[in-house]
Amino acid sequence: MTGRVEGKVAFITGAARGQGRSHAVRLAQEGADIIAVDICRDVEGVPFAMPTPEDLDETAALVRGEGRRIIAARADVRDYEALKTVVDDGVAELGRLDVVVANAGIGSVGSPLADMSTRAWQDMLDINLTGVWQSVKAAAGHVIEGGRGGSVILTSSVGGLKAMPSIGHYVTAKHGVVGLMRTFAMELAPHRIRVNSIHPTQVNTPMVMNDATFRMFRPDLENPTADDFAPVSQLAHTLPVPWVEPEDVSNAVLFLASDESRCITGVTLPIDLGALLK
């Protein structure tokens, strides 16, 4: 089956690399044009290098390599006016908007909630929760005006459906995404716009595969590696696999973006190797 989103336009946040890039390329492979944004600079307190402008350029090149159009711009999801400008300009150029993938998010060094700094808490909620709301807010009007219905997909996490110690700010934000999803699903349903959330486990991207994560999961080792992290990560899952690939998440995004899921809204979809069974 090909052309599953043929002729549609998708707005994707956090598109410079990782899951966002994978979503952009996968949707382009199936016929969509893309409006892509990413912050493309480091964020204080995030223990790994954030994407660069060159990363976003590479995403654009990959989409064009699939024969599709892309409007790519730098924007921070905490800046509503910047998001709105990118979406408005993208729709003016590409002619429509059908799909929103609010994917941008961060991870940060964990600590018990009682010891967490106010800055770490606020940055997490501003990006991983308020940023998701602002991304949909900036785009929803264009989908409504199209009169064709559409699909909104919010990136949450396994941590949006279960508790995890020492990353309570992340868990809180990702639980909040579920509340956003369910409310948007009710409010946008009269316009035939479906809204769902996806809930990946650990994904093989820089947000997970970095020294800070390895040390958090393997504090018993001085310099743990991905190979050291893998067996501990696998313990979280029912299937004997340590993490999923970005493409595994993108295939779920494609399904929710396509008309194959035209009767599905308000759903929390895990891509979790059975983590939520434990």
N, C-alpha and C positions, 0 to 999 in steps of 0.2 A: 504494500500500500504506500503510495506517495501522494504528495500534495495535500496533506491532512489539514494544513492551515493556509492553503493557497489563496493569495489575494488579501490576506489579513495583514494588519500592522500591529506589532507588539511593542509596548514600552517596558523596558527592563532596567531596573536599578542594580547597582553593583555589578556592572557588566564588563569591567575591564579584565577580569580573570576569574578563575574558580568556577563556582556554580553559575554565576551570571553569564560569563562568557560561554559556558557550555549550553545554557538555555538559548542564548542568542543564535549560536551556530545550529543547534538542533531545530529550532523553529524556522530558521532560514533554509535549512535542508528540505523542510516540508512546505516551503512556499511563502513564508512571511517576510515582510520588510520590518526593520527594527529601528526603534528609537532607544538609544543606549546612553545611560549616564553612570558616572562613577566619581568619587571624590578625588581620586588620583593624587593623594598625598597622605602622609602619616597622620595618625590621630594619637594624641597624648594618652599614655596608659595602655595602648595596645602593644602587646609584647612581640610583635612581628612586623615586618615591613609591609606597608599597605601598597596597593597598586600604583603604578606610575602612568603618566600620560602615554608613554610608549606602549604600556600594556593595553590601554584603551584603543590605541591605533592598531594594535595587532588584532584585537577583537573585530574592529571594523574591516580589516583586510580579510579576515577569515569569512566574515559574512558576505563580503563582496565576491570572495572566491566561490561562494555557493550561487552566485548569480543574482543576489538580492541587494536591495538598497538599504543603506543605514545612515542615520543621523546620530553621530556620537558626540557627546559634550561632557565637560567636567561640571559636576554639580554635587553639592552636599545635601543629603536628604533632610538635614536639619534646617535648610534654607528653602522655605516654601516658594518664595518668589523666583528663585533660580530654577527650581523644578518646573514651575508653571511655565516659565519662559521656554525651557527646552521642549516641553511637551507641546506647547502652542506652536513653536517654530517647526517641530517635527511633523505635526499634523498638517500644517500649512504646506509643507514640502511633499509629504507622502500621501496626503489626501483623506486620511481616515485614521481611526484607532479602534481596535477590536479587543485587544488583550493587554492586560496589565500584570506584570510580574514584579511584585514588590519584594525584591530579593536582598537588597543591601543590608549588611549587618556587621557587627564586630564581635570579637571575643576579647576578654581581658583577664588579667591575672586575678585568680580567685582568692577569696578569704571568707571566713564566716561573716554573716550579715552584721553581727554585733560589732565587728571590727572593721567593716568596710568604710572606705572614705566616701564622703559625700560626692566628690568629683567622679569617682569610679561609678557610683550608682547612677548619677545624673546623666553622664555621657552614654551609659548603656541604654537607659530608657529613652533618651533623646534620639538615638540612632536606631535602636532595634524595635522601638514601639512607636514613638511619635513620628519618626521618619517613615514608617510604613503607612501610617494614617495620612501623612502629608503627600506621599507618593500617589495614593489612591485618590485623594482629594484633588490633586493637580490634574488627574487624568480622567476621572469619572465623567465629567461633563461632556467630553468629546465622545466617549463611548455612547452616552445617552443620546447625544445629538445625531449620531449615526443612524439610530433607529433600527439597527440590525441585531440588537442584543450584543452579548459579549461575554468575556470571561476574565475574572480577576483572581489572581493566585498569589497568596501571601506566604512567604517563607517563614515558618516557625521552626520547630525542632522537636526531637524526642523530649527535650527539656521544656517544651510547651505543654506536655501532657503528663509529666511525672516530676517529682522533686529530685534534686541533685544537690549534695552538700558543697559548700564553698564557692558556688557560682550562683548564689541566690538572686543577684541582680539580673543575670542572663535568664534564669528560669522565670523570674517575674515578668520580664519583658516578653518572653516567648509565650507565656500563658496569656498575657495581654493581647497578643496577636490573634489568639483564638477568639477573644471577645470582640475584637475589631471585625474579624471575618464573619462571625455570626450576625453581628449588627448590620454590616454592609450587605450581607446576603439577604436580609429582610428588606432593607431600604432600597436596594437596587433591583429586587425581583420584579417589580412592576414594569421595568424597562427590559426584561428578559436578559438581565446581566447576572450571571452566576458567579458566586464568590466562594472559594474554597481555600484551605490552608494545607501546606505540605510539611511533613515532620521527619526530616532526615536524622539518622544517627550520625556517627562520625563519618565525614566525607574526606576523601583524599584531595584536599586543597590546602593552600598555605595557612588558612585560618586554623586548621587542626594539625597539620604536619609541620610543627615547628618545635624549637627547643623548649619553649615554655610549657607546651602541652606534654612533651615527653617527660619533663621533670615533675609535672603535677601528677602524672600517672605512675611514674617510677621514681619516687623520692629516695628509694633505697640505692640508687645508682648515681655516681658522680656526673657522668656524661651520657645519659641514655639516648638511644637512637630510635628510629622508626621500628627497627626490628625488635627492640626491647619493649616498645609501646604496644606492638601488635598483639601479643598474647593476652595482655591486660584488657585491651580494647575488645578483643574477641569474647572475653568473659561476660560482657554486657549483652551479648547477642544469643539468640537461640540457634540461628544458623552458624556454622563454623567458619565465619568470615570476619576479619577484624574491622573493616570499614567498607563503605560503598564508594563507587567512583562518581564523579560529577554527572556523567552520562546517565547513570541510573536514576538520578533525581530529574534530569532533563526529560527523560522518557515519561515520567509522571506529569511534568509540566506540559509536555506536548499533548498528552491525553486530555488533561483538564482544559487546555486551550482550544482543542479541536471540538467539532460537533459530535464526536463520539460520546462526549460526556454531557450532552445537551440537557439531560434530565437530572444532573448532579449539582447540587448547591448546598452550602452550609456544612460541608464534610471536612473532617480532619483526616488527611491521608498520610499514614506513616510509610516511610521508605527506610525501614529500621532494622532489617535482618532479624526481626522478632524480638527486639529489645523491650518492647512494651508488654511482652508476655511474661517478663520476669518481674 
